[in-house]
Amino acid sequence: MAVLPTRRLAIKDGEVEVRSLREEEAGQILDFARTTFEVSPFVLTASGEFKMTLDEEIAFIRKNIESPTSLFLAACEGGRIVGSLALTGHPRRKIRHQAVIGMMVAEDRRGRGVGRALLRAVIDWAREHPTLEILTLAVFPANVPAYELYRSMGFIEYGRLPGALRNDDGVVYDNADMYLRVKP
């Protein structure tokens, strides 16, 4: 079972509560995701494509709680979700030492340290985990603040796919794959 207890972490103008999402927050995280998909050019899901239902979101949260190598975290300020991070572990023996990160921060909270707080919490958790050794993620280098955040946290780029993302307006972005070893 993977649950991150509540941690209060400092950000630029205060603090944020980072913890595992709870099933009763499924509606709030769905709204958060939909809003992010509508406003960010740097997400894989286009506005209107996200069709997850409340029951499916509850099941997703439950699955992450029950998985020993996955986490679904929320960063909250005043009861509002302002960031989320999904760490997805692998059930297969040969790759169970790896997990993939996907993270979103509310547009009006970017640049304040919310993403750094989420990453710090998950990296600390992974370092203490008995089997996790490598965290991976994908980022669009054109999203300079996100790319630089990952680099500053120790992630190393190991591959790039030119033209990986094509938005409806025709703008194309490269994708960078990055990793961080949490254990030697």
N, C-alpha and C positions, 0 to 999 in steps of 0.2 A: 504494500500500500504506500503510495507516494503523496504525502501532504506536506506542504511547507507551512510551518506555523507563522503567524503574523510577525513581521519585522517592520519596525519603523526606521526608515532610512532618510538621511538628509538629502535635500535637493537644493537648488540655488536660492529659493525664497521660502524655505520651510522644510517640511518633511512629507514623505509619502508612505502609506501603509502598503507593504508588499506581502501577499499571501496567496495560498491556493484559492481558486474560485470555488464557490459553493453552489450547489444545485439550485437554490432559491434565487441565485443571481443570473440564471440563464436568460431571462428576458432582457436584463440590462446589458449583458455581454453581446447579445444578438443586436441590440440597437447600436452599441458601440461599434461593432464590426461593420454593420450596414453604413453607418455614417463615415467611417474610415474609407470604405470601398468607394463611396461617392466622391470624396474630396481628394484622395491621394492618387497621383499618377504612378506611384511606385509600389503598387500592389498587383498581384496576379489576377485577382478577381475583379471584373468590371462591374460597374454599378448595375444593379438589377440581376446579376447572375447568382448572387448569394441567396439560396432558397432554403436554408436550414430552418426547420420548424423548432418550436419551443421544446417539444418532446425529444427531437434529435439532439438539440443542444444539451439538454439535461443528461441524455445518454452519453454524450461526448465528455461532459464534465465528470460523470460517474466513472467512465472508462479510464480517464486520466488519474482519478483518485485510486482506482483499483490496480493500476499498472505500477510495478515496482521501479520502472525506469522512465516514466513520463510525468510531467507536471503541467498544469494549466494555471498560470498565475495572473493575478490582477494587481495593478497599482491603483490605489484609491486615495482620493482627497475629499474629505467631507462626505464620505459615502458614495461619491461618484467615481466610476471606473474611468481612469485617465490613461491607462495603458494595459496591455496584456502580452503575455509571453507563453507560447506553447512549446514545451520541450517534449519531443516525441522519441522515445526509445525504440529499439528494435527487439522483437521477441526471438529472432533466430540466434542460435548459439554463436555462430561465427562473427556476427556483427553486433552482439548485444553490448559491446563496450563503447558503441557510438550512439549519439542522440542528435536530433536535428532541432534547431531553434527557429521559430517564427515569431516575430514581435511587431506590435503596432502601438503607437502613442497618439493620443488625441492631438489634432492639429493645433489647438490652442494651448497645449502643454509641451510642445516640442522645444528643445533647447534649454530646458530647465533641469535636466538630470533624471527625468522619469525613466527613460530607457536605460541609463547607466545603473539606476537602482535595481531595475528588473534583472539586468545582466549580472550585476554583482550577486544578487540573491541566488540566481540559478547556477552561477559558476561556483559559489561557495558550497551549495548543495551537492553539485556534481563532484567536487573534490572530496567530499566526505562519503560519497556513494561507493559501495563495495565493488561495483563492476564498471562504472562509466569511466572512460579514459579520454574520449575525443568528443567535442561538441562541434557541429558544423552548422553553417547557415548560408543563405544566398542573399545578396544585396546588389542593388543597382548602383554602381559607382557615381552615377550622375546625382544620386541622392547623397551629396557630399557629407552632410552632418551624420547620417547613419553610417556611411562607409568609414568615416574618421572615428566615430564612436567605437565601432568594432575593432579597428586597428589599435586604438588607444587601450582597449581592454585585452590586447594580446592576440587577437585573431589574425591569421596569416592567409593571404590570398593564395590559392593553389590552382585556380583555373578561371578562365573568362570565356563567355560565349557572346560574341558580337551580335547585336540585333536580337537579343533574346526576347525582348518585350516590345510589342507594337500596340500603342494606344489608339483609340478610335480617331484621334486627331492626326494620326500618321506619325507622331513622334516615336522614335525607336530608341531603346536603351540597351546597353550591354548588361550582362549579368556577371557578377563575380562570386565564385564559391570560396568560402573561407573556413578555416578550422582553428580550434584551440585545443591543445593537449592540457587536460586538467590534472593528469598524473604523468610522471616520467615514463 
